[in-house]
C-alpha cells in the first residue's frame, strides 16, 4: 500500500544518537495525533531497536543505522536497519530475559518490550550482513 | 546526566534527572555504585520524578543496583514513577523486586521494616 508520508534517517551507531532517533520518529508520528501513551510506546520501541543495532549489531563499533518510517492511514510502520553481525537465532533473541551479553547488565527484555508496545514486530537477519526490525502500530486517533 | 543523593537512616535516596537509556545508563551505574561503595547503604530508593523516559536498559541498571544492595540483605524501592515507565516496569516484572511506593514517607517506612 502506498504511504501517505515517509521519512528516512541515517546516523552513526553512537549511543548519543539513541535519544535523537526516538525523538525524530516521535515527531514524525505526531502527525497522526497519537495519545501520550501511544507516543511513549513508540519512542520506547524505537529506543530498544536502535540500542539493539548499536550493542548487538555493531558490538559498539561504528556503523550506520537507518530508520525508515511510513504513515499509511492511521498506521505507522518503522524499520530499523543495521549492517552488523546479524542474529544467529532469532527465536532465542526474542525470548524474554535472554541476552547474548550478560556481562553488560542487560535486562534481555528488548524484544519483549517492542512486541508489547507495537502491534507487530518482524525481524529479518542475515549473519555478517545485518538485521532489520520492522514494527507497525495502529494509532487510535481521536478527532 | 545529573543525579542527587540523599541519606535517611542508611537508606540511599537516588534522584535521577533525565532519560535513562543505554547511553546514559553507564554514567548512572558508575555514580550510584560509587555512592554504594562509599556509604554501604542498607536500602536504596529511586526517585523517578525527573525521569521522562526509560527503556529496558534502565531496567538492567535498576536490577543491577538492587543486586548490589540485596547482597547485603538490603531492599530497594521506587517513587514518583510516571505511568509510561510504570507500564515498562510491569512488563519486565521489575515490581517483584523493586516495589513502587505512592510516597517517599511510605517507601521509607515500608523498606525499613
gemmi code that builds the backbone of each chain (N, CA, C; Angstrom):
import gemmi

chains = {
    "A": [
        ("UNK", (0.847, -1.200, 0.000), (0.000, 0.000, 0.000), (0.888, 1.258, 0.000)),
        ("UNK", (0.470, 2.253, -0.747), (1.271, 3.465, -0.865), (1.218, 4.268, 0.448)),
        ("UNK", (2.386, 4.738, 0.847), (2.435, 5.503, 2.101), (1.907, 6.917, 1.895)),
        ("UNK", (1.245, 7.452, 2.911), (0.788, 8.840, 2.858), (1.960, 9.790, 3.127)),
        ("UNK", (2.908, 9.289, 3.908), (4.104, 10.082, 4.192), (5.233, 9.123, 4.569)),
        ("UNK", (6.443, 9.542, 4.314), (7.589, 8.653, 4.575), (8.807, 9.487, 4.953)),
        ("UNK", (9.637, 8.939, 5.826), (10.886, 9.623, 6.154), (12.005, 8.604, 6.325)),
        ("UNK", (13.228, 9.053, 6.083), (14.392, 8.184, 6.241), (15.448, 8.933, 7.044)),
        ("UNK", (16.006, 8.237, 8.015), (17.001, 8.847, 8.893), (18.210, 7.913, 8.948)),
        ("UNK", (19.407, 8.449, 8.739), (20.617, 7.615, 8.802), (21.608, 8.279, 9.746)),
        ("UNK", (22.152, 7.489, 10.650), (23.071, 8.069, 11.643), (24.107, 7.037, 12.077)),
        ("UNK", (25.194, 7.508, 12.651), (26.245, 6.626, 13.157), (25.761, 5.887, 14.397)),
        ("UNK", (26.273, 4.678, 14.575), (25.830, 3.841, 15.701), (26.462, 4.292, 17.019)),
        ("UNK", (26.301, 5.575, 17.325), (26.785, 6.126, 18.599), (25.611, 6.172, 19.560)),
        ("UNK", (25.875, 5.830, 20.818), (24.774, 5.782, 21.787), (24.147, 7.162, 22.008)),
        ("UNK", (24.923, 8.228, 21.725), (24.378, 9.595, 21.836), (23.173, 9.781, 20.913)),
        ("UNK", (23.111, 8.990, 19.834), (22.045, 9.155, 18.846), (20.749, 8.434, 19.220)),
        ("UNK", (20.743, 7.660, 20.288), (19.528, 6.927, 20.677), (18.387, 7.892, 20.987)),
        ("UNK", (18.693, 8.913, 21.766), (17.684, 9.892, 22.149), (17.210, 10.681, 20.925)),
        ("UNK", (18.174, 11.057, 20.066), (17.871, 11.781, 18.830), (16.926, 10.956, 17.944)),
        ("UNK", (17.250, 9.664, 17.775), (16.469, 8.802, 16.876), (15.021, 8.648, 17.354)),
        ("UNK", (14.834, 8.387, 18.643), (13.458, 8.170, 19.119), (12.656, 9.473, 19.091)),
        ("UNK", (13.346, 10.604, 19.302), (12.649, 11.895, 19.263), (12.215, 12.242, 17.843)),
        ("UNK", (13.070, 11.922, 16.858), (12.724, 12.200, 15.456), (11.502, 11.376, 15.037)),
        ("UNK", (11.520, 10.081, 15.370), (10.385, 9.222, 14.998), (9.111, 9.719, 15.691)),
        ("UNK", (9.226, 10.093, 16.953), (8.052, 10.592, 17.691), (7.501, 11.853, 17.036)),
        ("UNK", (8.395, 12.741, 16.598), (7.956, 13.986, 15.952), (7.254, 13.681, 14.627)),
        ("UNK", (7.761, 12.677, 13.905), (7.149, 12.290, 12.622), (5.756, 11.683, 12.851)),
        ("UNK", (5.670, 10.781, 13.834), (4.403, 10.082, 14.122), (3.353, 11.049, 14.698)),
        ("UNK", (3.812, 12.151, 15.266), (2.887, 13.128, 15.885), (1.830, 13.620, 14.889)),
        ("UNK", (2.138, 13.510, 13.578), (1.160, 13.900, 12.539), (-0.143, 13.118, 12.642)),
        ("UNK", (-0.065, 11.892, 13.188), (-1.272, 11.053, 13.306), (-2.048, 11.347, 14.587)),
        ("UNK", (-1.586, 12.336, 15.335), (-2.255, 12.750, 16.560), (-2.409, 11.596, 17.582)),
        ("UNK", (-1.308, 10.923, 17.886), (-1.384, 9.805, 18.847), (-1.605, 10.302, 20.274)),
        ("UNK", (-2.025, 9.396, 21.144), (-2.133, 9.747, 22.564), (-0.715, 9.792, 23.149)),
        ("UNK", (-0.594, 10.364, 24.334), (0.718, 10.430, 25.005), (1.251, 9.009, 25.234)),
        ("UNK", (0.331, 8.096, 25.590), (0.738, 6.705, 25.850), (1.277, 6.064, 24.571)),
        ("UNK", (0.549, 6.256, 23.461), (0.995, 5.663, 22.185), (2.363, 6.206, 21.776)),
        ("UNK", (2.538, 7.487, 21.951), (3.813, 8.113, 21.589), (4.957, 7.571, 22.469)),
        ("UNK", (4.669, 7.405, 23.755), (5.683, 6.863, 24.680), (6.026, 5.425, 24.297)),
        ("UNK", (5.013, 4.656, 23.884), (5.255, 3.263, 23.481), (6.126, 3.201, 22.227)),
        ("UNK", (5.843, 4.066, 21.261), (6.624, 4.087, 20.017), (8.066, 4.514, 20.304)),
        ("UNK", (8.233, 5.542, 21.124), (9.583, 6.000, 21.480), (10.380, 4.878, 22.147)),
        ("UNK", (9.701, 4.153, 23.038), (10.402, 3.075, 23.756), (10.792, 1.963, 22.785)),
        ("UNK", (9.859, 1.583, 21.892), (10.150, 0.507, 20.932), (11.313, 0.912, 20.010)),
        ("UNK", (11.326, 2.158, 19.555), (12.413, 2.638, 18.687), (13.739, 2.619, 19.452)),
        ("UNK", (13.703, 3.063, 20.707), (14.905, 3.074, 21.533), (15.472, 1.662, 21.689)),
        ("UNK", (14.576, 0.689, 21.891), (15.015, -0.712, 22.032), (15.673, -1.205, 20.742)),
        ("UNK", (15.036, -0.906, 19.605), (15.555, -1.394, 18.316), (16.903, -0.740, 17.987)),
        ("UNK", (17.009, 0.564, 18.236), (18.268, 1.275, 17.947), (19.379, 0.790, 18.893)),
        ("UNK", (19.037, 0.579, 20.153), (20.023, 0.071, 21.121), (20.529, -1.313, 20.684)),
        ("UNK", (19.606, -2.148, 20.214), (19.990, -3.471, 19.708), (20.995, -3.359, 18.571)),
        ("UNK", (20.715, -2.438, 17.641), (21.608, -2.256, 16.489), (23.004, -1.843, 16.963)),
        ("UNK", (23.054, -0.936, 17.939), (24.336, -0.404, 18.422), (25.108, -1.453, 19.237)),
        ("UNK", (24.411, -2.088, 20.191), (25.110, -3.027, 21.096), (25.384, -4.368, 20.414)),
        ("UNK", (24.346, -4.901, 19.776), (24.470, -6.264, 19.238), (24.913, -6.266, 17.776)),
        ("UNK", (24.251, -5.434, 16.954), (24.605, -5.406, 15.532), (26.062, -5.027, 15.325)),
        ("UNK", (26.453, -3.915, 15.937), (27.806, -3.399, 15.722), (28.753, -3.646, 16.902)),
        ("UNK", (28.283, -4.325, 17.942), (29.112, -4.577, 19.144), (29.851, -3.317, 19.569)),
        ("UNK", (29.159, -2.199, 19.512), (29.685, -0.897, 19.917), (30.814, -0.375, 19.012)),
        ("UNK", (31.013, -0.985, 17.817), (31.920, -0.392, 16.827), (31.079, 0.499, 15.922)),
        ("UNK", (31.747, 1.308, 15.078), (30.966, 2.264, 14.293), (30.378, 1.647, 13.021)),
        ("UNK", (29.147, 1.974, 12.762), (28.470, 1.577, 11.531), (27.291, 2.512, 11.356)),
        ("UNK", (26.502, 2.308, 10.330), (25.349, 3.170, 10.118), (24.050, 2.469, 10.513)),
        ("UNK", (23.166, 3.237, 11.114), (21.827, 2.741, 11.431), (20.851, 3.553, 10.590)),
        ("UNK", (19.919, 2.855, 9.947), (18.925, 3.545, 9.109), (17.540, 3.312, 9.700)),
        ("UNK", (16.779, 4.383, 9.817), (15.370, 4.252, 10.215), (14.515, 4.765, 9.065)),
        ("UNK", (13.575, 3.924, 8.627), (12.598, 4.373, 7.629), (11.236, 4.279, 8.302)),
        ("UNK", (10.475, 5.339, 8.262), (9.144, 5.299, 8.859), (8.118, 5.747, 7.827)),
        ("UNK", (6.995, 5.031, 7.794), (5.912, 5.362, 6.851), (4.610, 5.507, 7.618)),
        ("UNK", (3.811, 6.451, 7.161), (2.460, 6.594, 7.699), (1.498, 6.142, 6.611)),
        ("UNK", (0.693, 5.134, 6.918), (-0.294, 4.617, 5.959), (-1.648, 4.638, 6.666)),
        ("UNK", (-2.506, 5.561, 6.262), (-3.761, 5.744, 7.001), (-3.417, 6.124, 8.430)),
        ("UNK", (-3.966, 5.397, 9.396), (-3.611, 5.702, 10.784), (-2.642, 4.667, 11.374)),
        ("UNK", (-1.878, 4.032, 10.463), (-0.876, 3.056, 10.921), (0.525, 3.599, 10.661)),
        ("UNK", (1.399, 3.374, 11.633), (2.798, 3.757, 11.452), (3.645, 2.492, 11.284)),
        ("UNK", (4.527, 2.539, 10.302), (5.498, 1.460, 10.080), (6.875, 2.025, 10.381)),
        ("UNK", (7.675, 1.261, 11.100), (9.034, 1.722, 11.413), (10.020, 0.581, 11.131)),
        ("UNK", (11.020, 0.874, 10.325), (12.087, -0.103, 10.062), (13.368, 0.414, 10.669)),
        ("UNK", (14.042, -0.420, 11.442), (15.348, -0.049, 11.995), (16.359, -1.062, 11.451)),
        ("UNK", (17.309, -0.547, 10.694), (18.217, -1.429, 9.945), (19.681, -1.195, 10.326)),
        ("UNK", (20.409, -2.294, 10.561), (21.864, -2.157, 10.726), (22.562, -3.113, 9.765)),
        ("UNK", (23.854, -2.915, 9.576), (24.630, -3.761, 8.661), (25.730, -4.474, 9.452)),
        ("UNK", (25.348, -4.919, 10.643), (26.300, -5.523, 11.574), (26.380, -7.036, 11.471)),
        ("UNK", (26.577, -7.678, 12.632), (26.893, -9.114, 12.645), (25.699, -10.028, 12.349)),
        ("UNK", (24.484, -9.528, 12.540), (23.307, -10.369, 12.341), (23.002, -11.204, 13.578)),
        ("UNK", (21.774, -11.754, 13.618), (21.341, -12.565, 14.776), (21.305, -14.032, 14.338)),
        ("UNK", (22.045, -14.888, 15.044), (22.137, -16.296, 14.656), (20.819, -17.025, 14.891)),
        ("UNK", (20.200, -16.769, 16.037), (18.967, -17.483, 16.395), (17.905, -16.452, 16.800)),
        ("UNK", (17.035, -16.109, 15.858), (16.051, -15.046, 16.101), (15.060, -15.440, 17.200)),
        ("UNK", (14.628, -16.701, 17.184), (13.666, -17.137, 18.213), (14.248, -17.010, 19.627)),
        ("UNK", (15.524, -17.357, 19.756), (16.201, -17.241, 21.049), (16.306, -15.765, 21.458)),
        ("UNK", (16.650, -14.907, 20.487), (16.785, -13.472, 20.773), (15.465, -12.863, 21.240)),
        ("UNK", (14.355, -13.411, 20.756), (13.032, -12.897, 21.130), (12.604, -13.312, 22.545)),
        ("UNK", (13.247, -14.337, 23.091), (12.843, -14.843, 24.406), (13.024, -13.790, 25.495)),
        ("UNK", (12.001, -13.638, 26.374), (12.174, -12.696, 27.491), (13.372, -13.102, 28.344)),
        ("UNK", (14.108, -12.141, 28.802), (15.267, -12.296, 29.691), (16.512, -12.858, 29.003)),
        ("UNK", (16.392, -13.222, 27.704), (17.590, -13.706, 27.030), (18.482, -12.524, 26.645)),
        ("UNK", (19.749, -12.622, 26.956), (20.711, -11.633, 26.451), (21.991, -12.348, 26.044)),
        ("UNK", (22.539, -11.928, 24.923), (23.800, -12.530, 24.473), (24.985, -11.831, 25.146)),
        ("UNK", (24.682, -10.760, 25.896), (25.758, -10.019, 26.575), (25.444, -9.836, 28.067)),
        ("UNK", (25.394, -10.919, 28.835), (25.050, -10.790, 30.258), (26.053, -9.942, 31.038)),
        ("UNK", (27.285, -9.853, 30.541), (28.311, -9.061, 31.235), (27.983, -7.567, 31.200)),
        ("UNK", (27.094, -7.152, 30.291), (26.762, -5.733, 30.175), (25.561, -5.341, 31.044)),
        ("UNK", (25.083, -6.212, 31.887), (23.951, -5.927, 32.762), (22.706, -5.576, 31.946)),
        ("UNK", (22.497, -6.293, 30.859), (21.315, -6.076, 30.037), (20.138, -6.853, 30.641)),
        ("UNK", (18.930, -6.306, 30.472), (17.763, -6.985, 31.058), (17.272, -8.124, 30.162)),
        ("UNK", (17.616, -8.095, 28.892), (17.134, -9.132, 27.971), (15.663, -8.980, 27.626)),
        ("UNK", (15.120, -7.786, 27.840), (13.691, -7.557, 27.607), (13.408, -6.712, 26.368)),
        ("UNK", (14.411, -6.395, 25.582), (14.245, -5.506, 24.434), (13.143, -5.932, 23.467)),
        ("UNK", (13.218, -7.167, 22.969), (12.209, -7.624, 22.001), (10.834, -7.770, 22.648)),
        ("UNK", (10.809, -8.189, 23.922), (9.522, -8.320, 24.626), (8.850, -6.953, 24.725)),
        ("UNK", (9.636, -5.917, 25.008), (9.089, -4.554, 25.101), (8.569, -4.106, 23.731)),
        ("UNK", (9.359, -4.347, 22.686), (8.916, -3.973, 21.324), (7.612, -4.682, 20.976)),
        ("UNK", (7.537, -5.979, 21.279), (6.341, -6.767, 20.943), (5.125, -6.319, 21.756)),
        ("UNK", (5.356, -5.870, 22.985), (4.235, -5.432, 23.829), (3.724, -4.068, 23.394)),
        ("UNK", (4.638, -3.174, 23.035), (4.253, -1.791, 22.733), (3.796, -1.588, 21.283)),
        ("UNK", (4.195, -2.493, 20.376), (3.800, -2.345, 18.976), (2.818, -3.476, 18.627)),
        ("UNK", (2.071, -3.312, 17.523), (1.105, -4.351, 17.141), (1.815, -5.548, 16.522)),
        ("UNK", (2.866, -5.278, 15.762), (3.551, -6.354, 15.046), (5.052, -6.053, 14.992)),
        ("UNK", (5.872, -7.073, 15.224), (7.336, -6.909, 15.135), (7.904, -8.066, 14.315)),
        ("UNK", (8.528, -7.753, 13.191), (9.183, -8.780, 12.368), (10.683, -8.538, 12.390)),
        ("UNK", (11.439, -9.629, 12.433), (12.907, -9.498, 12.428), (13.450, -10.245, 11.218)),
        ("UNK", (14.264, -9.567, 10.438), (14.936, -10.207, 9.313), (16.426, -10.037, 9.561)),
        ("UNK", (17.160, -11.132, 9.572), (18.574, -11.016, 9.908), (19.414, -12.037, 9.151)),
        ("UNK", (20.554, -11.607, 8.689), (21.488, -12.497, 7.997), (22.870, -12.335, 8.617)),
        ("UNK", (23.483, -13.469, 8.950), (24.805, -13.426, 9.580), (25.814, -12.700, 8.683)),
        ("UNK", (26.486, -11.738, 9.282), (27.514, -10.976, 8.555), (26.950, -9.868, 7.675)),
        ("UNK", (25.628, -9.803, 7.561), (25.024, -8.773, 6.681), (24.228, -7.728, 7.455)),
        ("UNK", (23.595, -8.171, 8.529), (22.850, -7.200, 9.335), (21.438, -7.631, 9.677)),
        ("UNK", (20.758, -6.729, 10.350), (19.419, -7.017, 10.886), (18.467, -5.867, 10.555)),
        ("UNK", (17.245, -6.230, 10.198), (16.189, -5.223, 10.038), (15.026, -5.595, 10.948)),
        ("UNK", (14.637, -4.651, 11.784), (13.457, -4.850, 12.638), (12.339, -3.999, 12.056)),
        ("UNK", (11.215, -4.646, 11.717), (10.051, -3.921, 11.168), (8.923, -3.961, 12.176)),
        ("UNK", (8.430, -2.787, 12.516), (7.361, -2.720, 13.526), (6.204, -1.900, 12.977)),
        ("UNK", (4.990, -2.299, 13.329), (3.834, -1.482, 12.939), (2.938, -1.256, 14.153)),
        ("UNK", (2.255, -0.143, 14.125), (1.305, 0.164, 15.192), (0.189, 1.043, 14.635)),
        ("UNK", (-1.035, 0.664, 14.981), (-2.191, 1.451, 14.562), (-2.449, 2.516, 15.631)),
        ("UNK", (-2.611, 3.752, 15.181), (-2.864, 4.857, 16.111), (-4.374, 5.061, 16.234)),
        ("UNK", (-4.845, 5.075, 17.458), (-6.299, 5.231, 17.682), (-6.621, 6.719, 17.774)),
        ("UNK", (-6.562, 7.368, 16.615), (-6.745, 8.823, 16.587), (-8.149, 9.220, 17.052)),
        ("UNK", (-8.184, 10.151, 17.977), (-9.470, 10.677, 18.445), (-9.619, 12.083, 17.862)),
        ("UNK", (-10.591, 12.228, 17.008), (-10.790, 13.544, 16.367), (-12.051, 14.198, 16.928)),
    ],
    "B": [
        ("UNK", (23.920, 13.989, 32.409), (23.015, 13.343, 33.388), (23.397, 13.777, 34.804)),
        ("UNK", (22.499, 14.501, 35.458), (22.794, 14.881, 36.835), (21.984, 14.012, 37.795)),
        ("UNK", (22.579, 13.771, 38.940), (21.906, 12.951, 39.953), (22.151, 13.556, 41.319)),
        ("UNK", (21.164, 13.398, 42.196), (21.334, 13.871, 43.569), (21.200, 12.686, 44.508)),
        ("UNK", (22.018, 12.713, 45.562), (21.969, 11.642, 46.555), (21.606, 12.210, 47.911)),
        ("UNK", (20.841, 11.410, 48.643), (20.441, 11.807, 49.979), (20.441, 10.542, 50.851)),
        ("UNK", (20.580, 10.726, 52.150), (20.568, 9.564, 53.040), (19.575, 9.769, 54.163)),
        ("UNK", (18.765, 8.762, 54.400), (17.900, 8.789, 55.577), (18.036, 7.422, 56.237)),
        ("UNK", (18.520, 7.380, 57.434), (18.688, 6.117, 58.178), (19.356, 5.019, 57.344)),
        ("UNK", (20.471, 5.308, 56.796), (21.240, 4.359, 55.969), (20.496, 3.901, 54.712)),
        ("UNK", (19.450, 4.673, 54.346), (18.815, 4.429, 53.044), (19.362, 5.464, 52.059)),
        ("UNK", (19.855, 4.948, 50.934), (20.358, 5.845, 49.887), (19.195, 6.243, 48.985)),
        ("UNK", (18.930, 7.536, 48.900), (17.878, 8.026, 48.012), (18.544, 8.630, 46.780)),
        ("UNK", (18.230, 8.052, 45.620), (18.863, 8.467, 44.368), (17.828, 9.193, 43.521)),
        ("UNK", (18.096, 10.462, 43.260), (17.204, 11.235, 42.405), (17.874, 11.366, 41.042)),
        ("UNK", (17.263, 10.748, 40.038), (17.840, 10.749, 38.691), (17.140, 11.838, 37.874)),
        ("UNK", (17.948, 12.683, 37.240), (17.378, 13.786, 36.446), (17.679, 13.577, 34.966)),
        ("UNK", (16.698, 13.072, 34.210), (16.897, 12.884, 32.767), (16.479, 11.505, 32.297)),
        ("UNK", (16.666, 11.262, 31.005), (16.278, 9.982, 30.404), (17.225, 8.867, 30.856)),
        ("UNK", (16.656, 7.667, 31.017), (17.506, 6.505, 31.309), (17.454, 5.582, 30.095)),
        ("UNK", (18.535, 5.580, 29.327), (18.635, 4.674, 28.179), (20.045, 4.076, 28.151)),
        ("UNK", (20.352, 3.351, 27.096), (21.666, 2.707, 27.003), (22.800, 3.736, 27.094)),
        ("UNK", (22.561, 4.914, 26.505), (23.606, 5.945, 26.521), (23.886, 6.475, 27.935)),
        ("UNK", (22.812, 6.754, 28.672), (23.003, 7.373, 29.995), (23.278, 6.351, 31.099)),
        ("UNK", (22.970, 5.074, 30.845), (22.994, 4.112, 31.963), (24.401, 3.851, 32.517)),
        ("UNK", (25.410, 3.997, 31.680), (26.763, 3.742, 32.178), (27.156, 4.769, 33.251)),
        ("UNK", (26.836, 6.038, 32.985), (27.129, 7.102, 33.951), (26.315, 6.948, 35.227)),
        ("UNK", (25.058, 6.565, 35.068), (24.175, 6.381, 36.231), (24.731, 5.259, 37.116)),
        ("UNK", (25.080, 4.151, 36.460), (25.620, 2.983, 37.178), (26.887, 3.371, 37.952)),
        ("UNK", (27.795, 4.056, 37.284), (29.078, 4.400, 37.912), (28.875, 5.303, 39.129)),
        ("UNK", (27.984, 6.309, 38.989), (27.771, 7.248, 40.096), (27.103, 6.573, 41.292)),
        ("UNK", (26.089, 5.738, 41.025), (25.399, 5.071, 42.140), (26.351, 4.086, 42.829)),
        ("UNK", (27.100, 3.340, 42.025), (27.999, 2.334, 42.614), (29.080, 2.982, 43.480)),
        ("UNK", (29.497, 4.183, 43.090), (30.481, 4.916, 43.883), (29.881, 5.276, 45.246)),
        ("UNK", (28.623, 5.713, 45.232), (27.928, 6.064, 46.480), (27.754, 4.835, 47.369)),
        ("UNK", (27.379, 3.715, 46.727), (27.167, 2.471, 47.483), (28.484, 2.030, 48.130)),
        ("UNK", (29.565, 2.112, 47.369), (30.877, 1.709, 47.905), (31.303, 2.614, 49.063)),
        ("UNK", (30.966, 3.900, 48.956), (31.383, 4.879, 49.955), (30.588, 4.753, 51.253)),
        ("UNK", (29.271, 4.552, 51.132), (28.398, 4.636, 52.304), (27.789, 3.310, 52.765)),
        ("UNK", (27.939, 2.248, 51.985), (27.340, 0.936, 52.309), (25.893, 1.052, 52.816)),
        ("UNK", (24.982, 1.593, 52.010), (23.600, 1.738, 52.473), (22.904, 0.378, 52.655)),
        ("UNK", (21.891, 0.370, 53.511), (21.119, -0.864, 53.730), (19.970, -0.974, 52.742)),
        ("UNK", (19.562, 0.158, 52.190), (18.441, 0.168, 51.245), (18.668, 1.249, 50.204)),
        ("UNK", (17.957, 1.122, 49.083), (18.078, 2.137, 48.033), (16.684, 2.515, 47.523)),
        ("UNK", (16.466, 3.805, 47.383), (15.179, 4.295, 46.889), (15.440, 5.183, 45.667)),
        ("UNK", (14.831, 4.816, 44.532), (14.994, 5.591, 43.306), (13.842, 6.590, 43.179)),
        ("UNK", (14.178, 7.888, 43.167), (13.163, 8.917, 42.950), (13.156, 9.251, 41.456)),
        ("UNK", (12.039, 8.893, 40.798), (11.964, 8.970, 39.332), (11.207, 10.200, 38.838)),
        ("UNK", (11.014, 11.174, 39.719), (10.201, 12.338, 39.336), (10.714, 13.051, 38.082)),
        ("UNK", (12.020, 13.135, 37.952), (12.604, 13.855, 36.823), (13.030, 12.927, 35.674)),
        ("UNK", (12.490, 11.711, 35.663), (12.808, 10.783, 34.576), (11.606, 10.734, 33.625)),
        ("UNK", (11.776, 11.315, 32.448), (10.668, 11.370, 31.490), (10.636, 10.178, 30.557)),
        ("UNK", (11.768, 9.490, 30.451), (11.849, 8.344, 29.548), (12.764, 7.282, 30.125)),
        ("UNK", (12.332, 6.025, 29.986), (13.215, 4.913, 30.354), (12.891, 3.728, 29.450)),
        ("UNK", (13.923, 3.022, 29.000), (13.697, 1.789, 28.235), (14.310, 0.615, 29.001)),
        ("UNK", (14.412, -0.543, 28.357), (14.837, -1.730, 29.100), (16.300, -1.650, 29.562)),
        ("UNK", (17.077, -0.736, 28.997), (18.441, -0.528, 29.513), (18.360, -0.064, 30.970)),
        ("UNK", (17.372, 0.775, 31.259), (17.154, 1.269, 32.618), (16.777, 0.155, 33.574)),
        ("UNK", (15.976, -0.788, 33.074), (15.593, -1.937, 33.901), (16.854, -2.693, 34.337)),
        ("UNK", (17.779, -2.881, 33.387), (19.039, -3.564, 33.689), (19.834, -2.849, 34.772)),
        ("UNK", (19.870, -1.522, 34.685), (20.627, -0.725, 35.673), (19.983, -0.834, 37.062)),
        ("UNK", (18.649, -0.709, 37.119), (17.972, -0.758, 38.427), (18.133, -2.136, 39.071)),
        ("UNK", (17.978, -3.196, 38.263), (18.142, -4.557, 38.810), (19.581, -4.761, 39.304)),
        ("UNK", (20.526, -4.253, 38.552), (21.942, -4.373, 38.937), (22.229, -3.730, 40.281)),
        ("UNK", (21.638, -2.534, 40.503), (21.858, -1.832, 41.782), (21.144, -2.573, 42.920)),
        ("UNK", (19.956, -3.100, 42.618), (19.226, -3.898, 43.607), (20.076, -5.093, 44.048)),
        ("UNK", (20.697, -5.744, 43.060), (21.537, -6.915, 43.377), (22.682, -6.537, 44.308)),
        ("UNK", (23.271, -5.383, 44.071), (24.369, -4.922, 44.931), (23.904, -4.757, 46.374)),
        ("UNK", (22.722, -4.124, 46.535), (22.190, -3.842, 47.862), (21.670, -5.117, 48.527)),
        ("UNK", (20.983, -5.954, 47.749), (20.354, -7.151, 48.322), (21.394, -8.193, 48.719)),
        ("UNK", (22.601, -8.087, 48.130), (23.691, -8.985, 48.520), (23.983, -8.873, 50.009)),
        ("UNK", (23.745, -7.686, 50.556), (23.944, -7.469, 51.994), (22.622, -7.502, 52.753)),
        ("UNK", (21.585, -8.038, 52.125), (20.286, -8.172, 52.784), (19.393, -6.949, 52.656)),
        ("UNK", (19.776, -5.982, 51.814), (19.013, -4.742, 51.690), (17.840, -4.820, 50.722)),
        ("UNK", (17.013, -3.760, 50.757), (15.830, -3.682, 49.896), (15.922, -2.482, 48.953)),
        ("UNK", (15.035, -2.480, 47.951), (15.006, -1.357, 47.018), (13.571, -0.961, 46.700)),
        ("UNK", (13.374, 0.306, 46.372), (12.039, 0.784, 46.019), (12.124, 1.949, 45.044)),
        ("UNK", (10.938, 2.331, 44.517), (10.876, 3.467, 43.584), (9.714, 4.361, 43.977)),
        ("UNK", (9.876, 5.663, 43.714), (8.775, 6.608, 43.923), (8.674, 7.568, 42.734)),
        ("UNK", (7.523, 8.243, 42.649), (7.268, 9.249, 41.598), (7.497, 8.703, 40.187)),
        ("UNK", (6.956, 7.506, 39.937), (7.162, 6.844, 38.643), (6.040, 7.251, 37.675)),
        ("UNK", (6.401, 7.747, 36.520), (5.405, 8.173, 35.523), (4.692, 6.948, 34.929)),
        ("UNK", (3.421, 7.113, 34.503), (2.628, 5.950, 34.044), (3.313, 5.115, 32.965)),
        ("UNK", (3.945, 5.782, 31.981), (4.555, 5.004, 30.888), (5.749, 4.184, 31.370)),
        ("UNK", (6.470, 4.709, 32.380), (7.617, 3.967, 32.931), (7.110, 2.846, 33.845)),
        ("UNK", (6.002, 3.117, 34.520), (5.389, 2.095, 35.379), (4.972, 0.885, 34.526)),
        ("UNK", (4.424, 1.184, 33.350), (3.997, 0.113, 32.448), (5.207, -0.732, 32.020)),
        ("UNK", (6.301, -0.076, 31.699), (7.524, -0.794, 31.320), (7.980, -1.699, 32.469)),
        ("UNK", (7.914, -1.176, 33.691), (8.319, -1.948, 34.873), (7.420, -3.180, 35.045)),
        ("UNK", (6.130, -3.008, 34.759), (5.189, -4.136, 34.878), (5.514, -5.218, 33.856)),
        ("UNK", (5.760, -4.785, 32.608), (6.075, -5.740, 31.528), (7.326, -6.546, 31.879)),
        ("UNK", (8.303, -5.876, 32.457), (9.581, -6.524, 32.770), (9.564, -7.226, 34.131)),
        ("UNK", (8.440, -7.139, 34.846), (8.337, -7.811, 36.143), (9.212, -7.184, 37.222)),
        ("UNK", (9.574, -5.928, 37.034), (10.502, -5.268, 37.965), (9.898, -5.116, 39.363)),
        ("UNK", (8.568, -4.950, 39.410), (7.927, -4.665, 40.701), (7.986, -5.837, 41.682)),
        ("UNK", (8.355, -7.020, 41.159), (8.513, -8.163, 42.067), (9.714, -7.944, 42.984)),
        ("UNK", (10.692, -7.194, 42.523), (11.887, -6.987, 43.352), (12.090, -5.531, 43.777)),
        ("UNK", (11.620, -4.600, 42.939), (11.721, -3.179, 43.312), (10.300, -2.609, 43.301)),
        ("UNK", (9.716, -2.472, 44.471), (8.316, -2.025, 44.560), (8.184, -0.532, 44.306)),
        ("UNK", (7.033, -0.164, 43.728), (6.738, 1.259, 43.535), (5.850, 1.710, 44.693)),
        ("UNK", (6.271, 2.762, 45.390), (5.528, 3.264, 46.547), (4.835, 4.584, 46.208)),
        ("UNK", (3.663, 4.818, 46.809), (2.926, 6.043, 46.494), (3.569, 7.315, 47.047)),
        ("UNK", (4.398, 7.191, 48.063), (5.052, 8.392, 48.598), (6.395, 8.030, 49.203)),
        ("UNK", (7.221, 9.060, 49.385), (8.549, 8.875, 49.975), (8.407, 8.353, 51.407)),
        ("UNK", (7.431, 8.913, 52.123), (7.218, 8.539, 53.514), (6.876, 7.054, 53.627)),
        ("UNK", (5.942, 6.633, 52.759), (5.541, 5.223, 52.787), (6.686, 4.311, 52.373)),
        ("UNK", (7.447, 4.751, 51.378), (8.580, 3.948, 50.920), (9.581, 3.764, 52.058)),
        ("UNK", (9.881, 4.846, 52.756), (10.867, 4.779, 53.836), (10.395, 3.853, 54.951)),
        ("UNK", (9.131, 3.981, 55.357), (8.655, 3.125, 56.459), (8.541, 1.662, 56.021)),
        ("UNK", (8.118, 1.403, 54.782), (7.985, 0.009, 54.317), (9.338, -0.658, 54.129)),
        ("UNK", (10.258, 0.060, 53.544), (11.566, -0.540, 53.262), (12.339, -0.802, 54.559)),
        ("UNK", (12.122, 0.058, 55.558), (12.843, -0.105, 56.831), (12.393, -1.343, 57.620)),
        ("UNK", (11.148, -1.782, 57.381), (10.592, -2.900, 58.156), (11.353, -4.200, 57.944)),
    ],
}
model = gemmi.Model(1)
for chain_id, residues in chains.items():
    chain = gemmi.Chain(chain_id)
    for i, (resn, *xyz) in enumerate(residues, 1):
        res = gemmi.Residue()
        res.name, res.seqid = resn, gemmi.SeqId(i, " ")
        for name, pos in zip(("N", "CA", "C"), xyz):
            atom = gemmi.Atom()
            atom.name, atom.element = name, gemmi.Element(name[0])
            atom.pos, atom.b_iso = gemmi.Position(*pos), 0.0
            res.add_atom(atom)
        chain.add_residue(res)
    model.add_chain(chain)
structure = gemmi.Structure()
structure.add_model(model)
structure.setup_entities()
